[in-house]
Amino acid sequence: MSQHPSLTEFARNRMSPFTQMLGLEFDSLDRGLCVLKLAIREEHFNSTQRVHGGVIFSLLDSAMGAAAFSVLEAHETTATVECKINYTRAVTGGELQCTGKVVHAGTRTVVVDGEVWQDGALVAKSLGTFARI
């Protein structure tokens, strides 16, 4: 199996206008593993001054999707099929770190585990399935 060409180039060009607007940044990207970070800004908050769950989900989906993409063949791409998330604590500021790790790369789908951490505390945990397209 050939590895997807240039993960470094991928990381450089992976951010969409949406993920750029959120402020997501690559920390590291290796085969089967992606770490993103997010510095919390005022526009990430919901009406109760906590980070909106959609921001945290977007962080997870992006890290997990990049991890899935990193194990594909050069001609393939990926899309999220499903994702289950558990939120374990509220976030009111600071920086988040998110890891996406491939746990199974099948012929049609890739299963990825995701976690968001802040200062040693788990913020969210997820498991997702990504299609090989």
N, CA, C and O atoms as a Tinker XYZ file with bonds, in Angstrom:
   532  protein
     1  N      0.858000   -1.179000    0.000000    73     2
     2  CA     0.000000    0.000000    0.000000    64     1     3
     3  C      0.899000    1.236000    0.000000    63     2     4     5
     4  O      1.852000    1.312000    0.776000    81     3
     5  N      0.601000    2.192000   -0.860000    73     3     6
     6  CA     1.399000    3.420000   -0.902000    64     5     7
     7  C      0.783000    4.465000    0.016000    63     6     8     9
     8  O     -0.438000    4.586000    0.117000    81     7
     9  N      1.646000    5.212000    0.679000    73     7    10
    10  CA     1.185000    6.268000    1.587000    64     9    11
    11  C      0.744000    7.477000    0.775000    63    10    12    13
    12  O      1.278000    7.751000   -0.300000    81    11
    13  N     -0.237000    8.196000    1.306000    73    11    14
    14  CA    -0.698000    9.407000    0.638000    64    13    15
    15  C      0.486000   10.365000    0.493000    63    14    16    17
    16  O      1.260000   10.526000    1.438000    81    15
    17  N      0.642000   10.998000   -0.660000    73    15    18
    18  CA     1.820000   11.849000   -0.876000    64    17    19
    19  C      1.835000   13.068000    0.043000    63    18    20    21
    20  O      0.819000   13.732000    0.250000    81    19
    21  N      3.004000   13.335000    0.578000    73    19    22
    22  CA     3.350000   14.559000    1.304000    64    21    23
    23  C      2.328000   14.999000    2.342000    63    22    24    25
    24  O      1.501000   15.876000    2.093000    81    23
    25  N      2.405000   14.369000    3.516000    73    23    26
    26  CA     1.529000   14.782000    4.607000    64    25    27
    27  C      1.814000   16.225000    5.021000    63    26    28    29
    28  O      0.915000   16.934000    5.472000    81    27
    29  N      3.052000   16.652000    4.868000    73    27    30
    30  CA     3.392000   18.040000    5.189000    64    29    31
    31  C      2.650000   18.987000    4.258000    63    30    32    33
    32  O      2.080000   19.983000    4.704000    81    31
    33  N      2.657000   18.682000    2.984000    73    31    34
    34  CA     1.923000   19.499000    2.003000    64    33    35
    35  C      0.427000   19.452000    2.294000    63    34    36    37
    36  O     -0.268000   20.463000    2.192000    81    35
    37  N     -0.052000   18.282000    2.654000    73    35    38
    38  CA    -1.462000   18.118000    3.011000    64    37    39
    39  C     -1.820000   19.049000    4.172000    63    38    40    41
    40  O     -2.813000   19.774000    4.112000    81    39
    41  N     -1.009000   19.022000    5.220000    73    39    42
    42  CA    -1.289000   19.865000    6.386000    64    41    43
    43  C     -1.275000   21.339000    6.000000    63    42    44    45
    44  O     -2.076000   22.126000    6.505000    81    43
    45  N     -0.375000   21.707000    5.115000    73    43    46
    46  CA    -0.266000   23.102000    4.697000    64    45    47
    47  C     -1.513000   23.563000    3.953000    63    46    48    49
    48  O     -1.909000   24.724000    4.058000    81    47
    49  N     -2.133000   22.656000    3.203000    73    47    50
    50  CA    -3.264000   23.030000    2.345000    64    49    51
    51  C     -4.614000   22.502000    2.821000    63    50    52    53
    52  O     -5.622000   22.708000    2.144000    81    51
    53  N     -4.657000   21.828000    3.964000    73    51    54
    54  CA    -5.867000   21.146000    4.417000    64    53    55
    55  C     -6.934000   22.087000    4.962000    63    54    56    57
    56  O     -8.123000   21.790000    4.842000    81    55
    57  N     -6.553000   23.192000    5.546000    73    55    58
    58  CA    -7.533000   24.041000    6.204000    64    57    59
    59  C     -8.468000   24.711000    5.198000    63    58    60    61
    60  O     -8.037000   25.359000    4.244000    81    59
    61  N     -9.753000   24.533000    5.448000    73    59    62
    62  CA   -10.779000   25.155000    4.622000    64    61    63
    63  C    -11.052000   26.559000    5.161000    63    62    64    65
    64  O    -10.584000   26.900000    6.248000    81    63
    65  N    -11.803000   27.379000    4.420000    73    63    66
    66  CA   -12.183000   28.678000    4.982000    64    65    67
    67  C    -12.895000   28.539000    6.336000    63    66    68    69
    68  O    -12.724000   29.384000    7.214000    81    67
    69  N    -13.691000   27.479000    6.505000    73    67    70
    70  CA   -14.397000   27.266000    7.771000    64    69    71
    71  C    -13.411000   26.983000    8.909000    63    70    72    73
    72  O    -13.490000   27.613000    9.963000    81    71
    73  N    -12.492000   26.049000    8.705000    73    71    74
    74  CA   -11.544000   25.711000    9.769000    64    73    75
    75  C    -10.575000   26.859000   10.034000    63    74    76    77
    76  O    -10.125000   27.037000   11.166000    81    75
    77  N    -10.253000   27.625000    9.024000    73    75    78
    78  CA    -9.432000   28.820000    9.229000    64    77    79
    79  C    -10.183000   29.850000   10.064000    63    78    80    81
    80  O     -9.603000   30.480000   10.948000    81    79
    81  N    -11.489000   30.024000    9.781000    73    79    82
    82  CA   -12.304000   30.959000   10.550000    64    81    83
    83  C    -12.344000   30.549000   12.024000    63    82    84    85
    84  O    -12.281000   31.402000   12.910000    81    83
    85  N    -12.447000   29.247000   12.282000    73    83    86
    86  CA   -12.455000   28.757000   13.667000    64    85    87
    87  C    -11.100000   28.969000   14.344000    63    86    88    89
    88  O    -11.030000   29.138000   15.562000    81    87
    89  N    -10.032000   28.959000   13.556000    73    87    90
    90  CA    -8.701000   29.139000   14.123000    64    89    91
    91  C     -7.972000   27.837000   14.414000    63    90    92    93
    92  O     -7.022000   27.830000   15.197000    81    91
    93  N     -8.396000   26.731000   13.801000    73    91    94
    94  CA    -7.729000   25.450000   14.011000    64    93    95
    95  C     -6.327000   25.503000   13.420000    63    94    96    97
    96  O     -6.105000   26.095000   12.364000    81    95
    97  N     -5.381000   24.870000   14.120000    73    95    98
    98  CA    -3.992000   24.823000   13.657000    64    97    99
    99  C     -3.443000   23.422000   13.823000    63    98   100   101
   100  O     -3.694000   22.764000   14.832000    81    99
   101  N     -2.676000   22.958000   12.811000    73    99   102
   102  CA    -2.003000   21.675000   12.928000    64   101   103
   103  C     -0.873000   21.787000   13.931000    63   102   104   105
   104  O     -0.077000   22.724000   13.876000    81   103
   105  N     -0.799000   20.832000   14.848000    73   103   106
   106  CA     0.339000   20.696000   15.746000    64   105   107
   107  C      1.268000   19.626000   15.199000    63   106   108   109
   108  O      2.484000   19.812000   15.148000    81   107
   109  N      0.681000   18.491000   14.784000    73   107   110
   110  CA     1.463000   17.429000   14.151000    64   109   111
   111  C      0.554000   16.564000   13.299000    63   110   112   113
   112  O     -0.654000   16.489000   13.524000    81   111
   113  N      1.158000   15.913000   12.319000    73   111   114
   114  CA     0.430000   15.006000   11.443000    64   113   115
   115  C      1.386000   13.910000   11.013000    63   114   116   117
   116  O      2.402000   14.168000   10.367000    81   115
   117  N      1.046000   12.687000   11.380000    73   115   118
   118  CA     1.801000   11.503000   10.983000    64   117   119
   119  C      0.811000   10.499000   10.437000    63   118   120   121
   120  O     -0.400000   10.703000   10.512000    81   119
   121  N      1.326000    9.420000    9.891000    73   119   122
   122  CA     0.434000    8.390000    9.358000    64   121   123
   123  C     -0.440000    7.848000   10.492000    63   122   124   125
   124  O      0.065000    7.270000   11.454000    81   123
   125  N     -1.756000    8.041000   10.366000    73   123   126
   126  CA    -2.713000    7.517000   11.331000    64   125   127
   127  C     -2.917000    8.357000   12.569000    63   126   128   129
   128  O     -3.651000    7.952000   13.470000    81   127
   129  N     -2.282000    9.528000   12.641000    73   127   130
   130  CA    -2.376000   10.361000   13.841000    64   129   131
   131  C     -2.311000   11.841000   13.474000    63   130   132   133
   132  O     -1.429000   12.269000   12.731000    81   131
   133  N     -3.255000   12.614000   14.004000    73   131   134
   134  CA    -3.265000   14.060000   13.787000    64   133   135
   135  C     -3.528000   14.757000   15.109000    63   134   136   137
   136  O     -4.398000   14.345000   15.876000    81   135
   137  N     -2.773000   15.813000   15.371000    73   135   138
   138  CA    -2.990000   16.642000   16.553000    64   137   139
   139  C     -3.244000   18.067000   16.080000    63   138   140   141
   140  O     -2.421000   18.660000   15.383000    81   139
   141  N     -4.395000   18.606000   16.469000    73   139   142
   142  CA    -4.742000   19.993000   16.175000    64   141   143
   143  C     -4.835000   20.757000   17.489000    63   142   144   145
   144  O     -5.027000   20.169000   18.553000    81   143
   145  N     -4.697000   22.069000   17.396000    73   143   146
   146  CA    -4.891000   22.910000   18.576000    64   145   147
   147  C     -5.802000   24.070000   18.215000    63   146   148   149
   148  O     -5.937000   24.448000   17.051000    81   147
   149  N     -6.421000   24.623000   19.247000    73   147   150
   150  CA    -7.340000   25.740000   19.061000    64   149   151
   151  C     -7.238000   26.674000   20.254000    63   150   152   153
   152  O     -7.507000   26.281000   21.389000    81   151
   153  N     -6.847000   27.909000   19.988000    73   151   154
   154  CA    -6.867000   28.948000   21.013000    64   153   155
   155  C     -8.275000   29.527000   21.055000    63   154   156   157
   156  O     -8.778000   30.024000   20.047000    81   155
   157  N     -8.907000   29.461000   22.217000    73   155   158
   158  CA   -10.293000   29.902000   22.358000    64   157   159
   159  C    -10.379000   31.419000   22.227000    63   158   160   161
   160  O     -9.611000   32.168000   22.832000    81   159
   161  N    -11.352000   31.844000   21.406000    73   159   162
   162  CA   -11.620000   33.269000   21.198000    64   161   163
   163  C    -13.069000   33.564000   21.583000    63   162   164   165
   164  O    -13.876000   32.647000   21.735000    81   163
   165  N    -13.385000   34.817000   21.735000    73   163   166
   166  CA   -14.724000   35.246000   22.140000    64   165   167
   167  C    -15.818000   34.701000   21.229000    63   166   168   169
   168  O    -16.896000   34.341000   21.704000    81   167
   169  N    -15.552000   34.637000   19.924000    73   167   170
   170  CA   -16.584000   34.178000   18.992000    64   169   171
   171  C    -16.860000   32.674000   19.079000    63   170   172   173
   172  O    -17.779000   32.191000   18.418000    81   171
   173  N    -16.100000   31.928000   19.865000    73   171   174
   174  CA   -16.352000   30.502000   20.073000    64   173   175
   175  C    -17.413000   30.238000   21.142000    63   174   176   177
   176  O    -17.895000   29.113000   21.271000    81   175
   177  N    -17.780000   31.274000   21.911000    73   175   178
   178  CA   -18.685000   31.082000   23.043000    64   177   179
   179  C    -20.148000   31.034000   22.623000    63   178   180   181
   180  O    -20.559000   31.651000   21.640000    81   179
   181  N    -20.923000   30.276000   23.406000    73   179   182
   182  CA   -22.368000   30.283000   23.255000    64   181   183
   183  C    -22.944000   31.363000   24.179000    63   182   184   185
   184  O    -22.189000   32.154000   24.745000    81   183
   185  N    -24.254000   31.403000   24.335000    73   183   186
   186  CA   -24.897000   32.465000   25.126000    64   185   187
   187  C    -24.637000   32.345000   26.626000    63   186   188   189
   188  O    -24.919000   33.279000   27.376000    81   187
   189  N    -24.096000   31.194000   27.077000    73   187   190
   190  CA   -23.783000   31.023000   28.502000    64   189   191
   191  C    -22.290000   31.180000   28.789000    63   190   192   193
   192  O    -21.805000   30.778000   29.846000    81   191
   193  N    -21.575000   31.767000   27.839000    73   191   194
   194  CA   -20.135000   32.029000   27.968000    64   193   195
   195  C    -19.294000   30.763000   28.122000    63   194   196   197
   196  O    -18.272000   30.755000   28.809000    81   195
   197  N    -19.748000   29.699000   27.469000    73   195   198
   198  CA   -18.973000   28.461000   27.358000    64   197   199
   199  C    -18.732000   28.218000   25.874000    63   198   200   201
   200  O    -19.500000   28.677000   25.028000    81   199
   201  N    -17.660000   27.493000   25.563000    73   199   202
   202  CA   -17.380000   27.192000   24.160000    64   201   203
   203  C    -18.516000   26.332000   23.603000    63   202   204   205
   204  O    -18.903000   25.329000   24.203000    81   203
   205  N    -19.035000   26.733000   22.465000    73   203   206
   206  CA   -20.137000   26.041000   21.807000    64   205   207
   207  C    -19.707000   24.622000   21.458000    63   206   208   209
   208  O    -18.589000   24.405000   20.992000    81   207
   209  N    -20.602000   23.652000   21.684000    73   207   210
   210  CA   -20.306000   22.257000   21.372000    64   209   211
   211  C    -19.959000   22.035000   19.909000    63   210   212   213
   212  O    -19.195000   21.127000   19.581000    81   211
   213  N    -20.515000   22.856000   19.029000    73   211   214
   214  CA   -20.213000   22.734000   17.607000    64   213   215
   215  C    -18.768000   23.071000   17.285000    63   214   216   217
   216  O    -18.195000   22.523000   16.344000    81   215
   217  N    -18.179000   23.964000   18.057000    73   215   218
   218  CA   -16.760000   24.298000   17.877000    64   217   219
   219  C    -15.911000   23.090000   18.255000    63   218   220   221
   220  O    -14.977000   22.727000   17.540000    81   219
   221  N    -16.243000   22.476000   19.379000    73   219   222
   222  CA   -15.492000   21.304000   19.831000    64   221   223
   223  C    -15.682000   20.147000   18.858000    63   222   224   225
   224  O    -14.728000   19.433000   18.550000    81   223
   225  N    -16.916000   19.956000   18.370000    73   223   226
   226  CA   -17.150000   18.904000   17.387000    64   225   227
   227  C    -16.361000   19.161000   16.110000    63   226   228   229
   228  O    -15.787000   18.231000   15.542000    81   227
   229  N    -16.326000   20.405000   15.652000    73   227   230
   230  CA   -15.581000   20.729000   14.433000    64   229   231
   231  C    -14.094000   20.442000   14.607000    63   230   232   233
   232  O    -13.440000   19.955000   13.684000    81   231
   233  N    -13.562000   20.742000   15.784000    73   231   234
   234  CA   -12.167000   20.431000   16.092000    64   233   235
   235  C    -11.939000   18.919000   16.003000    63   234   236   237
   236  O    -10.982000   18.475000   15.367000    81   235
   237  N    -12.802000   18.133000   16.629000    73   235   238
   238  CA   -12.689000   16.672000   16.585000    64   237   239
   239  C    -12.823000   16.135000   15.161000    63   238   240   241
   240  O    -11.997000   15.336000   14.721000    81   239
   241  N    -13.841000   16.562000   14.450000    73   239   242
   242  CA   -14.084000   16.072000   13.100000    64   241   243
   243  C    -12.894000   16.383000   12.191000    63   242   244   245
   244  O    -12.533000   15.567000   11.343000    81   243
   245  N    -12.292000   17.547000   12.362000    73   243   246
   246  CA   -11.146000   17.935000   11.529000    64   245   247
   247  C     -9.914000   17.095000   11.838000    63   246   248   249
   248  O     -9.230000   16.642000   10.919000    81   247
   249  N     -9.620000   16.880000   13.120000    73   247   250
   250  CA    -8.451000   16.070000   13.495000    64   249   251
   251  C     -8.651000   14.617000   13.092000    63   250   252   253
   252  O     -7.737000   13.978000   12.570000    81   251
   253  N     -9.846000   14.099000   13.335000    73   251   254
   254  CA   -10.128000   12.713000   12.991000    64   253   255
   255  C    -10.135000   12.504000   11.478000    63   254   256   257
   256  O     -9.644000   11.488000   10.986000    81   255
   257  N    -10.691000   13.464000   10.745000    73   255   258
   258  CA   -10.695000   13.374000    9.286000    64   257   259
   259  C     -9.297000   13.422000    8.703000    63   258   260   261
   260  O     -8.999000   12.702000    7.750000    81   259
   261  N     -8.429000   14.264000    9.264000    73   259   262
   262  CA    -7.047000   14.332000    8.785000    64   261   263
   263  C     -6.304000   13.038000    9.095000    63   262   264   265
   264  O     -5.515000   12.566000    8.277000    81   263
   265  N     -6.551000   12.457000   10.272000    73   263   266
   266  CA    -5.926000   11.176000   10.615000    64   265   267
   267  C     -6.383000   10.091000    9.637000    63   266   268   269
   268  O     -5.571000    9.296000    9.164000    81   267
   269  N     -7.680000   10.063000    9.340000    73   267   270
   270  CA    -8.205000    9.092000    8.376000    64   269   271
   271  C     -7.569000    9.310000    7.007000    63   270   272   273
   272  O     -7.151000    8.351000    6.359000    81   271
   273  N     -7.495000   10.546000    6.570000    73   271   274
   274  CA    -6.931000   10.873000    5.264000    64   273   275
   275  C     -5.481000   10.407000    5.158000    63   274   276   277
   276  O     -5.029000   10.002000    4.088000    81   275
   277  N     -4.766000   10.466000    6.260000    73   275   278
   278  CA    -3.328000   10.146000    6.239000    64   277   279
   279  C     -3.032000    8.675000    5.971000    63   278   280   281
   280  O     -1.889000    8.337000    5.664000    81   279
   281  N     -4.020000    7.788000    6.077000    73   279   282
   282  CA    -3.785000    6.364000    5.821000    64   281   283
   283  C     -4.355000    5.911000    4.479000    63   282   284   285
   284  O     -4.296000    4.725000    4.156000    81   283
   285  N     -4.898000    6.825000    3.705000    73   283   286
   286  CA    -5.506000    6.472000    2.429000    64   285   287
   287  C     -4.471000    6.282000    1.338000    63   286   288   289
   288  O     -3.318000    6.693000    1.467000    81   287
   289  N     -4.910000    5.647000    0.259000    73   287   290
   290  CA    -4.105000    5.553000   -0.948000    64   289   291
   291  C     -4.055000    6.939000   -1.600000    63   290   292   293
   292  O     -4.908000    7.787000   -1.338000    81   291
   293  N     -3.064000    7.155000   -2.438000    73   291   294
   294  CA    -2.844000    8.472000   -3.056000    64   293   295
   295  C     -4.050000    8.958000   -3.854000    63   294   296   297
   296  O     -4.261000   10.167000   -3.951000    81   295
   297  N     -4.846000    8.060000   -4.428000    73   295   298
   298  CA    -5.992000    8.455000   -5.261000    64   297   299
   299  C     -7.285000    8.633000   -4.466000    63   298   300   301
   300  O     -8.307000    9.010000   -5.040000    81   299
   301  N     -7.263000    8.370000   -3.159000    73   299   302
   302  CA    -8.479000    8.385000   -2.354000    64   301   303
   303  C     -8.654000    9.703000   -1.599000    63   302   304   305
   304  O     -7.709000   10.465000   -1.393000    81   303
   305  N     -9.893000    9.934000   -1.200000    73   303   306
   306  CA   -10.228000   11.008000   -0.272000    64   305   307
   307  C    -11.177000   10.402000    0.772000    63   306   308   309
   308  O    -11.436000    9.198000    0.756000    81   307
   309  N    -11.685000   11.235000    1.670000    73   307   310
   310  CA   -12.521000   10.702000    2.739000    64   309   311
   311  C    -13.655000   11.658000    3.073000    63   310   312   313
   312  O    -13.607000   12.844000    2.746000    81   311
   313  N    -14.665000   11.123000    3.725000    73   311   314
   314  CA   -15.782000   11.924000    4.226000    64   313   315
   315  C    -16.308000   11.270000    5.497000    63   314   316   317
   316  O    -16.281000   10.046000    5.629000    81   315
   317  N    -16.783000   12.076000    6.420000    73   315   318
   318  CA   -17.340000   11.568000    7.669000    64   317   319
   319  C    -18.648000   10.831000    7.388000    63   318   320   321
   320  O    -19.541000   11.368000    6.733000    81   319
   321  N    -18.754000    9.603000    7.887000    73   319   322
   322  CA   -19.976000    8.815000    7.760000    64   321   323
   323  C    -20.810000    8.978000    9.027000    63   322   324   325
   324  O    -22.017000    9.209000    8.958000    81   323
   325  N    -20.153000    8.854000   10.193000    73   323   326
   326  CA   -20.842000    9.047000   11.462000    64   325   327
   327  C    -19.815000    9.375000   12.524000    63   326   328   329
   328  O    -18.631000    9.069000   12.387000    81   327
   329  N    -20.299000   10.013000   13.603000    73   327   330
   330  CA   -19.414000   10.365000   14.712000    64   329   331
   331  C    -20.255000   10.489000   15.976000    63   330   332   333
   332  O    -21.293000   11.151000   15.991000    81   331
   333  N    -19.787000    9.845000   17.027000    73   331   334
   334  CA   -20.434000    9.920000   18.340000    64   333   335
   335  C    -19.499000   10.678000   19.259000    63   334   336   337
   336  O    -18.298000   10.411000   19.284000    81   335
   337  N    -20.036000   11.614000   20.008000    73   335   338
   338  CA   -19.208000   12.447000   20.874000    64   337   339
   339  C    -19.809000   12.512000   22.277000    63   338   340   341
   340  O    -21.025000   12.582000   22.449000    81   339
   341  N    -18.937000   12.487000   23.260000    73   339   342
   342  CA   -19.310000   12.735000   24.653000    64   341   343
   343  C    -18.553000   13.972000   25.112000    63   342   344   345
   344  O    -17.327000   14.030000   25.019000    81   343
   345  N    -19.283000   14.951000   25.603000    73   343   346
   346  CA   -18.677000   16.145000   26.189000    64   345   347
   347  C    -18.519000   15.887000   27.688000    63   346   348   349
   348  O    -19.480000   15.489000   28.347000    81   347
   349  N    -17.327000   16.105000   28.233000    73   347   350
   350  CA   -17.071000   15.753000   29.628000    64   349   351
   351  C    -16.854000   16.955000   30.537000    63   350   352   353
   352  O    -16.931000   16.824000   31.759000    81   351
   353  N    -16.586000   18.117000   29.965000    73   351   354
   354  CA   -16.466000   19.322000   30.801000    64   353   355
   355  C    -16.634000   20.558000   29.929000    63   354   356   357
   356  O    -16.340000   20.539000   28.734000    81   355
   357  N    -17.112000   21.631000   30.548000    73   355   358
   358  CA   -17.299000   22.904000   29.850000    64   357   359
   359  C    -15.950000   23.598000   29.685000    63   358   360   361
   360  O    -15.046000   23.438000   30.504000    81   359
   361  N    -15.839000   24.366000   28.615000    73   359   362
   362  CA   -14.626000   25.145000   28.350000    64   361   363
   363  C    -15.001000   26.612000   28.357000    63   362   364   365
   364  O    -15.966000   27.016000   27.708000    81   363
   365  N    -14.236000   27.413000   29.093000    73   363   366
   366  CA   -14.530000   28.846000   29.192000    64   365   367
   367  C    -13.382000   29.725000   28.721000    63   366   368   369
   368  O    -13.449000   30.947000   28.851000    81   367
   369  N    -12.329000   29.124000   28.176000    73   367   370
   370  CA   -11.200000   29.889000   27.665000    64   369   371
   371  C     -9.987000   29.004000   27.523000    63   370   372   373
   372  O    -10.072000   27.787000   27.680000    81   371
   373  N     -8.847000   29.620000   27.222000    73   371   374
   374  CA    -7.598000   28.880000   27.117000    64   373   375
   375  C     -7.378000   28.271000   25.753000    63   374   376   377
   376  O     -7.830000   28.804000   24.739000    81   375
   377  N     -6.677000   27.143000   25.733000    73   375   378
   378  CA    -6.348000   26.455000   24.487000    64   377   379
   379  C     -6.734000   24.994000   24.595000    63   378   380   381
   380  O     -6.612000   24.380000   25.655000    81   379
   381  N     -7.203000   24.442000   23.482000    73   379   382
   382  CA    -7.572000   23.036000   23.410000    64   381   383
   383  C     -6.593000   22.300000   22.518000    63   382   384   385
   384  O     -6.072000   22.852000   21.549000    81   383
   385  N     -6.349000   21.028000   22.866000    73   383   386
   386  CA    -5.543000   20.157000   22.022000    64   385   387
   387  C     -6.393000   18.950000   21.677000    63   386   388   389
   388  O     -7.028000   18.359000   22.550000    81   387
   389  N     -6.403000   18.586000   20.413000    73   387   390
   390  CA    -7.253000   17.505000   19.934000    64   389   391
   391  C     -6.411000   16.487000   19.176000    63   390   392   393
   392  O     -5.599000   16.842000   18.322000    81   391
   393  N     -6.618000   15.224000   19.502000    73   391   394
   394  CA    -5.908000   14.140000   18.826000    64   393   395
   395  C     -6.905000   13.242000   18.123000    63   394   396   397
   396  O     -7.905000   12.828000   18.708000    81   395
   397  N     -6.625000   12.945000   16.862000    73   395   398
   398  CA    -7.362000   11.955000   16.101000    64   397   399
   399  C     -6.420000   10.802000   15.811000    63   398   400   401
   400  O     -5.327000   11.012000   15.287000    81   399
   401  N     -6.834000    9.577000   16.149000    73   399   402
   402  CA    -5.971000    8.406000   15.971000    64   401   403
   403  C     -6.739000    7.288000   15.290000    63   402   404   405
   404  O     -7.794000    6.873000   15.770000    81   403
   405  N     -6.217000    6.799000   14.178000    73   403   406
   406  CA    -6.851000    5.698000   13.454000    64   405   407
   407  C     -6.752000    4.431000   14.287000    63   406   408   409
   408  O     -5.667000    4.046000   14.723000    81   407
   409  N     -7.899000    3.781000   14.506000    73   407   410
   410  CA    -7.907000    2.512000   15.232000    64   409   411
   411  C     -8.138000    1.325000   14.293000    63   410   412   413
   412  O     -7.831000    0.185000   14.643000    81   411
   413  N     -8.681000    1.594000   13.101000    73   411   414
   414  CA    -8.860000    0.541000   12.098000    64   413   415
   415  C     -9.001000    1.181000   10.723000    63   414   416   417
   416  O     -9.829000    2.069000   10.520000    81   415
   417  N     -8.190000    0.725000    9.792000    73   415   418
   418  CA    -8.296000    1.177000    8.409000    64   417   419
   419  C     -8.713000   -0.008000    7.554000    63   418   420   421
   420  O     -7.894000   -0.856000    7.201000    81   419
   421  N     -9.998000   -0.054000    7.228000    73   419   422
   422  CA   -10.535000   -1.135000    6.406000    64   421   423
   423  C    -10.504000   -0.779000    4.929000    63   422   424   425
   424  O     -9.948000    0.248000    4.542000    81   423
   425  N    -11.097000   -1.625000    4.114000    73   423   426
   426  CA   -11.095000   -1.398000    2.670000    64   425   427
   427  C    -12.120000   -0.359000    2.236000    63   426   428   429
   428  O    -11.978000    0.241000    1.170000    81   427
   429  N    -13.161000   -0.136000    3.057000    73   427   430
   430  CA   -14.204000    0.828000    2.708000    64   429   431
   431  C    -14.334000    1.974000    3.704000    63   430   432   433
   432  O    -14.785000    3.064000    3.353000    81   431
   433  N    -13.938000    1.721000    4.942000    73   431   434
   434  CA   -14.064000    2.747000    5.976000    64   433   435
   435  C    -12.818000    2.773000    6.851000    63   434   436   437
   436  O    -12.029000    1.829000    6.884000    81   435
   437  N    -12.670000    3.901000    7.565000    73   435   438
   438  CA   -11.600000    4.086000    8.535000    64   437   439
   439  C    -12.261000    4.510000    9.843000    63   438   440   441
   440  O    -13.047000    5.458000    9.860000    81   439
   441  N    -11.950000    3.818000   10.938000    73   439   442
   442  CA   -12.497000    4.141000   12.252000    64   441   443
   443  C    -11.434000    4.924000   13.019000    63   442   444   445
   444  O    -10.274000    4.520000   13.093000    81   443
   445  N    -11.855000    6.051000   13.585000    73   443   446
   446  CA   -10.914000    6.955000   14.236000    64   445   447
   447  C    -11.425000    7.341000   15.622000    63   446   448   449
   448  O    -12.605000    7.638000   15.806000    81   447
   449  N    -10.513000    7.329000   16.588000    73   447   450
   450  CA   -10.769000    7.754000   17.955000    64   449   451
   451  C    -10.337000    9.213000   18.086000    63   450   452   453
   452  O     -9.314000    9.611000   17.529000    81   451
   453  N    -11.103000   10.001000   18.811000    73   451   454
   454  CA   -10.743000   11.408000   18.996000    64   453   455
   455  C    -10.883000   11.839000   20.439000    63   454   456   457
   456  O    -11.785000   11.397000   21.150000    81   455
   457  N     -9.974000   12.715000   20.866000    73   455   458
   458  CA   -10.037000   13.284000   22.213000    64   457   459
   459  C     -9.645000   14.749000   22.170000    63   458   460   461
   460  O     -8.755000   15.153000   21.421000    81   459
   461  N    -10.330000   15.537000   22.992000    73   459   462
   462  CA    -9.978000   16.951000   23.195000    64   461   463
   463  C     -9.567000   17.101000   24.654000    63   462   464   465
   464  O    -10.274000   16.651000   25.557000    81   463
   465  N     -8.425000   17.732000   24.878000    73   463   466
   466  CA    -7.877000   17.942000   26.222000    64   465   467
   467  C     -7.594000   19.410000   26.456000    63   466   468   469
   468  O     -7.298000   20.159000   25.525000    81   467
   469  N     -7.687000   19.807000   27.702000    73   467   470
   470  CA    -7.291000   21.148000   28.120000    64   469   471
   471  C     -6.634000   21.043000   29.491000    63   470   472   473
   472  O     -7.256000   20.601000   30.457000    81   471
   473  N     -5.382000   21.450000   29.564000    73   471   474
   474  CA    -4.649000   21.465000   30.840000    64   473   475
   475  C     -4.775000   20.147000   31.600000    63   474   476   477
   476  O     -5.042000   20.151000   32.802000    81   475
   477  N     -4.587000   19.018000   30.911000    73   475   478
   478  CA    -4.623000   17.708000   31.553000    64   477   479
   479  C     -5.999000   17.151000   31.824000    63   478   480   481
   480  O     -6.113000   16.072000   32.405000    81   479
   481  N     -7.058000   17.852000   31.423000    73   479   482
   482  CA    -8.430000   17.393000   31.652000    64   481   483
   483  C     -9.110000   17.065000   30.325000    63   482   484   485
   484  O     -9.009000   17.823000   29.360000    81   483
   485  N     -9.800000   15.936000   30.288000    73   483   486
   486  CA   -10.531000   15.529000   29.099000    64   485   487
   487  C    -11.768000   16.408000   28.924000    63   486   488   489
   488  O    -12.574000   16.543000   29.844000    81   487
   489  N    -11.913000   16.996000   27.758000    73   487   490
   490  CA   -13.039000   17.870000   27.424000    64   489   491
   491  C    -14.095000   17.117000   26.628000    63   490   492   493
   492  O    -15.293000   17.305000   26.840000    81   491
   493  N    -13.643000   16.255000   25.701000    73   491   494
   494  CA   -14.582000   15.508000   24.859000    64   493   495
   495  C    -13.888000   14.265000   24.318000    63   494   496   497
   496  O    -12.675000   14.243000   24.113000    81   495
   497  N    -14.699000   13.227000   24.092000    73   495   498
   498  CA   -14.221000   11.954000   23.567000    64   497   499
   499  C    -15.151000   11.550000   22.444000    63   498   500   501
   500  O    -16.367000   11.706000   22.554000    81   499
   501  N    -14.582000   11.024000   21.349000    73   499   502
   502  CA   -15.436000   10.641000   20.235000    64   501   503
   503  C    -14.888000    9.427000   19.501000    63   502   504   505
   504  O    -13.721000    9.063000   19.643000    81   503
   505  N    -15.759000    8.814000   18.716000    73   503   506
   506  CA   -15.400000    7.721000   17.834000    64   505   507
   507  C    -16.155000    7.959000   16.536000    63   506   508   509
   508  O    -17.369000    8.165000   16.539000    81   507
   509  N    -15.433000    7.930000   15.438000    73   507   510
   510  CA   -16.058000    8.217000   14.151000    64   509   511
   511  C    -15.677000    7.220000   13.085000    63   510   512   513
   512  O    -14.668000    6.521000   13.187000    81   511
   513  N    -16.504000    7.169000   12.058000    73   511   514
   514  CA   -16.261000    6.331000   10.895000    64   513   515
   515  C    -16.184000    7.239000    9.679000    63   514   516   517
   516  O    -17.029000    8.112000    9.476000    81   515
   517  N    -15.157000    7.016000    8.879000    73   515   518
   518  CA   -14.903000    7.826000    7.701000    64   517   519
   519  C    -14.870000    6.929000    6.464000    63   518   520   521
   520  O    -14.249000    5.867000    6.479000    81   519
   521  N    -15.534000    7.358000    5.402000    73   519   522
   522  CA   -15.571000    6.589000    4.158000    64   521   523
   523  C    -14.271000    6.758000    3.392000    63   522   524   525
   524  O    -13.647000    7.819000    3.411000    81   523
   525  N    -13.882000    5.689000    2.718000    73   523   526
   526  CA   -12.785000    5.750000    1.739000    64   525   527
   527  C    -13.453000    5.991000    0.387000    63   526   528   529
   528  O    -14.211000    5.145000   -0.090000    81   527
   529  N    -13.182000    7.118000   -0.221000    73   527   530
   530  CA   -13.836000    7.494000   -1.473000    64   529   531
   531  C    -12.794000    7.526000   -2.594000    63   530   532
   532  O    -13.130000    7.821000   -3.741000    81   531
